[in-house]
Amino acid sequence: MKKLIILLPIVLLTACGSVPVKRTFPEAPNEFKVACPDLQLVEQTTKLSDVVSTVAKNYGQYHECKAKVDAWTEWYESQKKIFESVK
């Protein structure tokens, strides 16, 4: 009986190692695939300050969104390479 108790975990562990497991890297969630919001249009005006204000907001919004998307894409690709390199 004692031998059976000792051999049972060994048999179970070796059986688990012989079963092939298909690994796939998960796809990116849809909420991360959302495009950046549209930029604001400059309304017709005679004031240059209104135009400059809208352009400055668009510039900041674009660079913020680009930084987020680029950082996430870089992280995702590096994680995928690591996943695929491990056998």
Buried (B, 14 or more C-beta within 10 A) or exposed (E): EEEEEEEEEEEEEEEEEEEEEEEEEEEEEEEEEEEEEEBEEEEEEEEEEEBEEBEEEBEEBEEEBEEEBEEEEEEBEEEEEEEEEEE
